[in-house]
Amino acid sequence: MNLRLFWIASTRKVALTSIIAILAVGISPRPAASEVHPGEIITPDKAEQVRDLVSPGVYYKVVGGMTMKIVPTGRVEWPPPYQEATEKYSSQVRLSEDHRSLVGYVAGQPFPLLDPNEPNIATKIVWNNVFRPIASDDYDLRDWECESEYTGRNQPHRVVGYFEIGHYAGYQLVGRTEVEPVPVDPDFKDTGRYWLFAVYPLLAPAELHGEGFLRFRYADPVRGDDFWTWNSATRRVRRMSEDFLSSAALGGTSPETWDPDHWGGFNAKTEEYDYRFLGEKEMLAVAHAEHSPEITCATDGGGSACPEAWEKRHLYIVEAVPRRERIPEALHSKTILYMDSELWYSSYVETYNRSGELWQSHMFYLTYRDRPVADARIAIYPFKREFLVGSTRTDLSSGLATMCYLPGRQTSERESWYINMGAVDRSFFTVQAMVRSAQ
């Protein structure tokens, strides 16, 4: 049997055990209030209908004005090179003796066969998130934009912060499947780096023009990430403490706290958290978004994209708690990940403050096609793949939301996403390149 089909069948066999686990942590279904059908439009007046099919943060968004268009569940396949690498290498992968680190990984998904009964399933799910199929080699998101606004039901769209960014880019040194060198960049032997990440230059607002960030992740479980920033005001590069990654107040003119460990989902160093499996459940998520660029929600003050296509997806639910001996300055007490079991991308990620209250909710709008936008001329693939077309982050304590559009609605770059095309190489991820871009 195909390895992935076997894995899907295996997860279904343990569904009863997972339901028991969900009940144990209070994610109990209420069948009468949780029935939705393709063709329905969920408005705030019908929010109770989806309460048990979404996370608490998403329910907050629906009550606050976000509408949902319910569509049939669609299938998502991994890129064939990633699937082949999974079948070739996954049998040799295991967790280290302390059950935190990855041993024997080369490429593809580390743990395609998951049993909810095993003690370390949560950690394996998180490692699958680290080496997920959306981009195994490199990616470059060009000229995208975000807006911050205070949101609520029928609030006017009043932007309090606007951001335009030149590049959101990454380069994998391990797990490569489509662009040479595969499966491992030789540089890994010299540096031990798993991946490189960059956001630069900021193009707006004017007072932050040229600023940027670099981040390196290492395979060594005890070595923290390297992180550098370029400040446009002082025109200096600063190497930041690792504490900055889980406690930074980023956002420029926006008062929203934005820590790099939660950019684009959950990006913290895996070994710096403890994990607990909370269960698996059919929930609503966006996996086949209909709009690119995304559309601004007119009924919640612009704090989301709506109406968008929501479908029932099979999600794993994992709790991640920061290890205080590793990251004592973390602002949050825990993060809850809602991981799509086909996409292997978090449909939503929610953080709780140190008092245990729900604090920030992140939602991600994904689509599945052979190009990021319908009129693409360059970023066209021989098979369908995932694209992130929008995301929103909401501070539930203030109602402030930041909606990001990938691609931007007003930017000159229309294709935006260049995934596994060699659009960036290691030379892009240097302090010198970051500084040059700010000139």
CORZI-V168183 format. One record per residue. N is the residue number from 1. D_FIRST is the distance of its C-alpha to the first C-alpha in whole Angstrom. Layout:
# CORZI-V168183
n d_first
N D_FIRST
N D_FIRST
This chain:
# CORZI-V168183
n d_first
1 0
2 4
3 6
4 8
5 7
6 6
7 10
8 11
9 10
10 12
11 15
12 16
13 16
14 19
15 21
16 23
17 24
18 24
19 27
20 29
21 29
22 30
23 33
24 34
25 34
26 36
27 33
28 34
29 33
30 36
31 34
32 37
33 38
34 34
35 34
36 33
37 32
38 32
39 35
40 37
41 39
42 39
43 43
44 45
45 46
46 43
47 41
48 41
49 38
50 36
51 37
52 34
53 32
54 33
55 34
56 38
57 39
58 37
59 39
60 42
61 42
62 41
63 44
64 46
65 45
66 42
67 41
68 37
69 36
70 33
71 30
72 27
73 24
74 22
75 18
76 18
77 16
78 17
79 18
80 16
81 18
82 18
83 14
84 14
85 16
86 14
87 11
88 14
89 17
90 15
91 15
92 19
93 20
94 22
95 25
96 29
97 31
98 32
99 29
100 30
101 29
102 26
103 26
104 24
105 23
106 23
107 21
108 18
109 17
110 19
111 17
112 14
113 13
114 16
115 18
116 21
117 23
118 23
119 26
120 25
121 23
122 25
123 26
124 22
125 22
126 26
127 24
128 21
129 24
130 26
131 23
132 22
133 21
134 24
135 26
136 25
137 28
138 31
139 32
140 36
141 37
142 40
143 43
144 42
145 44
146 44
147 47
148 48
149 50
150 51
151 49
152 49
153 49
154 51
155 53
156 54
157 52
158 54
159 52
160 54
161 52
162 50
163 48
164 47
165 45
166 44
167 41
168 38
169 36
170 34
171 33
172 30
173 31
174 27
175 24
176 25
177 22
178 25
179 28
180 30
181 30
182 26
183 25
184 28
185 32
186 34
187 36
188 34
189 35
190 39
191 39
192 36
193 35
194 32
195 33
196 36
197 37
198 40
199 42
200 45
201 47
202 48
203 50
204 52
205 53
206 56
207 57
208 54
209 53
210 52
211 50
212 47
213 45
214 43
215 40
216 38
217 35
218 35
219 33
220 35
221 35
222 39
223 40
224 40
225 40
226 42
227 44
228 47
229 49
230 51
231 54
232 56
233 59
234 59
235 58
236 56
237 53
238 52
239 50
240 49
241 48
242 44
243 46
244 46
245 42
246 42
247 46
248 47
249 49
250 48
251 49
252 52
253 54
254 52
255 52
256 49
257 47
258 44
259 43
260 40
261 38
262 37
263 37
264 34
265 32
266 32
267 33
268 35
269 34
270 31
271 33
272 36
273 35
274 34
275 31
276 30
277 27
278 29
279 26
280 24
281 25
282 25
283 28
284 29
285 29
286 29
287 26
288 27
289 31
290 33
291 36
292 36
293 39
294 39
295 41
296 44
297 44
298 47
299 47
300 47
301 49
302 47
303 44
304 41
305 40
306 40
307 39
308 36
309 32
310 31
311 28
312 26
313 23
314 21
315 23
316 23
317 27
318 28
319 32
320 33
321 37
322 39
323 40
324 44
325 44
326 42
327 43
328 46
329 47
330 44
331 46
332 43
333 42
334 38
335 36
336 33
337 30
338 28
339 25
340 22
341 19
342 18
343 21
344 21
345 25
346 27
347 28
348 32
349 33
350 36
351 39
352 41
353 45
354 46
355 48
356 44
357 45
358 42
359 44
360 42
361 39
362 37
363 35
364 32
365 32
366 29
367 28
368 25
369 26
370 27
371 30
372 32
373 35
374 35
375 38
376 36
377 37
378 36
379 33
380 31
381 27
382 25
383 22
384 23
385 23
386 25
387 28
388 31
389 34
390 36
391 36
392 39
393 40
394 43
395 45
396 46
397 49
398 51
399 49
400 48
401 45
402 44
403 42
404 41
405 40
406 37
407 39
408 42
409 44
410 47
411 46
412 47
413 43
414 41
415 37
416 38
417 34
418 33
419 30
420 28
421 31
422 33
423 36
424 37
425 37
426 38
427 42
428 42
429 41
430 45
431 48
432 50
433 47
434 48
435 51
436 52
437 50
438 52
439 55
